[in-house]
Amino acid sequence: MPTIQKQADIVKVKQYVTDAKGHKKAAILDMKELERVQELLEDLADLKAIEDRVCEKEESYESFSSKRKSSLHV
C-alpha cells in the first residue's frame, strides 16, 4: 500500500475551534465533507471485514443456510 497520500484523500476542514492559547480543539466540516468521510469509514470497515475473512474456509450457501436454520430457536 502506498505511503503517499493524495491531496483528495485528506479531510477538508472548514474551520478549527481553538482554545485561548490557540491550540486546535475541534474541527468544523461541511455536511458534504462529513458524508464523504463517513463513506470512507464504511469502506474501510468493509475492507477490514473482508480481510478478516480471507482465511476462512469456503462453504456452500446450502451448507451455511442449513447450519443457520438448525441453530435458530423459533
Backbone as CSV, one residue per row, in Angstrom:
resi,resn,N_x,N_y,N_z,CA_x,CA_y,CA_z,C_x,C_y,C_z
1,MET,0.853,-1.176,0.000,0.000,0.000,0.000,0.898,1.238,0.000
2,PRO,0.637,2.180,-0.886,1.500,3.352,-0.961,1.391,4.209,0.294
3,THR,2.511,4.773,0.701,2.516,5.608,1.895,2.211,7.067,1.575
4,ILE,2.277,7.423,0.306,1.985,8.794,-0.097,0.482,8.944,-0.251
5,GLN,-0.065,9.975,0.390,-1.486,10.209,0.330,-1.790,11.265,-0.725
6,LYS,-2.833,11.030,-1.506,-3.259,12.013,-2.487,-3.923,13.181,-1.761
7,GLN,-3.833,14.352,-2.324,-4.455,15.534,-1.729,-5.960,15.340,-1.558
8,ALA,-6.615,14.654,-2.501,-8.064,14.449,-2.440,-8.470,13.561,-1.270
9,ASP,-7.560,12.778,-0.718,-7.882,11.869,0.381,-7.886,12.563,1.740
10,ILE,-7.389,13.778,1.818,-7.303,14.490,3.084,-8.646,15.134,3.400
11,VAL,-9.017,15.112,4.682,-10.275,15.715,5.120,-10.165,17.231,4.991
12,LYS,-11.169,17.817,4.367,-11.191,19.269,4.172,-11.901,19.924,5.352
13,VAL,-11.151,20.590,6.203,-11.696,21.246,7.385,-12.100,22.665,7.004
14,LYS,-13.326,23.034,7.360,-13.823,24.378,7.060,-13.247,25.388,8.048
15,GLN,-13.216,24.997,9.332,-12.736,25.911,10.368,-12.319,25.097,11.594
16,TYR,-11.287,25.562,12.272,-10.860,24.929,13.517,-11.376,25.731,14.699
17,VAL,-11.693,25.045,15.791,-12.054,25.673,17.052,-10.823,25.565,17.932
18,THR,-10.371,26.682,18.464,-9.153,26.696,19.272,-9.450,27.163,20.695
19,ASP,-8.534,26.807,21.606,-8.653,27.297,22.977,-7.997,28.678,23.073
20,ALA,-7.915,29.202,24.280,-7.369,30.546,24.491,-5.908,30.651,24.065
21,LYS,-5.188,29.527,24.082,-3.775,29.534,23.695,-3.585,29.265,22.202
22,GLY,-4.667,29.057,21.477,-4.570,28.827,20.046,-4.392,27.368,19.652
23,HIS,-4.498,26.447,20.616,-4.385,25.020,20.315,-5.689,24.517,19.696
24,LYS,-5.583,23.755,18.625,-6.764,23.199,17.959,-7.462,22.199,18.882
25,LYS,-8.750,22.395,19.065,-9.541,21.524,19.940,-10.649,20.787,19.196
26,ALA,-11.086,21.336,18.061,-12.160,20.712,17.286,-12.071,21.226,15.851
27,ALA,-12.825,20.576,14.980,-12.844,20.982,13.582,-14.285,21.040,13.097
28,ILE,-14.561,21.993,12.261,-15.879,22.131,11.655,-15.764,21.714,10.199
29,LEU,-16.644,20.781,9.801,-16.665,20.279,8.433,-17.994,20.644,7.787
30,ASP,-17.983,20.839,6.470,-19.238,20.963,5.737,-19.937,19.618,5.802
31,MET,-21.258,19.609,5.720,-22.017,18.359,5.765,-21.605,17.429,4.632
32,LYS,-21.356,17.986,3.462,-20.952,17.166,2.322,-19.621,16.463,2.622
33,GLU,-18.702,17.163,3.261,-17.404,16.576,3.616,-17.587,15.508,4.694
34,LEU,-18.452,15.761,5.654,-18.724,14.770,6.702,-19.287,13.490,6.091
35,GLU,-20.208,13.628,5.145,-20.774,12.452,4.473,-19.689,11.693,3.712
36,ARG,-18.765,12.410,3.082,-17.663,11.764,2.353,-16.785,10.969,3.314
37,VAL,-16.488,11.561,4.465,-15.659,10.885,5.462,-16.386,9.650,6.003
38,GLN,-17.684,9.766,6.225,-18.463,8.617,6.706,-18.429,7.478,5.686
39,GLU,-18.549,7.805,4.409,-18.480,6.780,3.364,-17.107,6.116,3.337
40,LEU,-16.057,6.912,3.510,-14.705,6.349,3.549,-14.544,5.398,4.728
41,LEU,-15.082,5.771,5.878,-15.001,4.914,7.062,-15.785,3.617,6.863
42,GLU,-16.942,3.703,6.202,-17.712,2.494,5.907,-16.940,1.589,4.952
43,ASP,-16.299,2.192,3.956,-15.483,1.411,3.021,-14.333,0.716,3.747
44,LEU,-13.690,1.432,4.671,-12.596,0.831,5.447,-13.101,-0.326,6.305
45,ALA,-14.274,-0.160,6.899,-14.848,-1.235,7.717,-15.149,-2.459,6.852
46,ASP,-15.672,-2.222,5.650,-15.946,-3.336,4.731,-14.659,-4.048,4.336
47,LEU,-13.624,-3.283,4.024,-12.336,-3.879,3.656,-11.745,-4.686,4.809
48,LYS,-11.893,-4.185,6.031,-11.394,-4.896,7.205,-12.143,-6.215,7.385
49,ALA,-13.468,-6.189,7.187,-14.265,-7.415,7.310,-13.837,-8.441,6.270
50,ILE,-13.578,-7.985,5.062,-13.114,-8.890,4.004,-11.757,-9.472,4.371
51,GLU,-10.857,-8.612,4.850,-9.513,-9.063,5.229,-9.575,-10.097,6.349
52,ASP,-10.464,-9.887,7.310,-10.598,-10.811,8.434,-11.123,-12.178,8.000
53,ARG,-11.875,-12.214,6.910,-12.496,-13.464,6.470,-11.756,-14.154,5.339
54,VAL,-10.683,-13.565,4.868,-9.967,-14.105,3.714,-9.416,-15.511,3.984
55,CYS,-9.100,-15.814,5.215,-8.521,-17.125,5.554,-9.588,-18.146,5.971
56,GLU,-10.844,-17.732,6.018,-11.901,-18.659,6.405,-12.110,-19.721,5.329
57,LYS,-12.460,-20.890,5.768,-12.746,-21.997,4.853,-14.017,-21.661,4.065
58,GLU,-13.977,-21.937,2.768,-15.156,-21.695,1.936,-16.239,-22.705,2.273
59,GLU,-17.484,-22.245,2.158,-18.623,-23.100,2.481,-19.756,-22.774,1.511
60,SER,-20.452,-23.771,1.048,-21.556,-23.532,0.121,-22.700,-22.838,0.860
61,TYR,-23.502,-22.135,0.106,-24.641,-21.445,0.700,-25.603,-22.435,1.343
62,GLU,-25.832,-23.546,0.687,-26.764,-24.548,1.200,-26.311,-25.066,2.566
63,SER,-25.017,-25.354,2.684,-24.468,-25.844,3.947,-24.591,-24.783,5.039
64,PHE,-24.227,-23.555,4.698,-24.319,-22.451,5.662,-25.763,-22.243,6.102
65,SER,-26.674,-22.207,5.119,-28.081,-21.981,5.407,-28.649,-23.087,6.291
66,SER,-28.266,-24.307,6.018,-28.728,-25.450,6.803,-28.269,-25.329,8.255
67,LYS,-27.005,-24.995,8.451,-26.479,-24.828,9.817,-27.188,-23.684,10.535
68,ARG,-27.396,-22.596,9.816,-28.036,-21.420,10.418,-29.459,-21.747,10.851
69,LYS,-30.196,-22.421,9.983,-31.576,-22.769,10.318,-31.655,-23.709,11.517
70,SER,-30.695,-24.652,11.616,-30.720,-25.587,12.726,-30.327,-24.913,14.052
71,SER,-29.624,-23.766,13.966,-29.221,-23.082,15.199,-30.257,-22.076,15.667
72,LEU,-31.242,-21.766,14.839,-32.298,-20.822,15.234,-33.321,-21.530,16.102
73,HIS,-33.686,-20.910,17.157,-34.688,-21.468,18.072,-35.945,-20.625,17.935
74,VAL,-36.889,-21.108,17.160,-38.115,-20.347,16.920,-39.253,-20.882,17.731
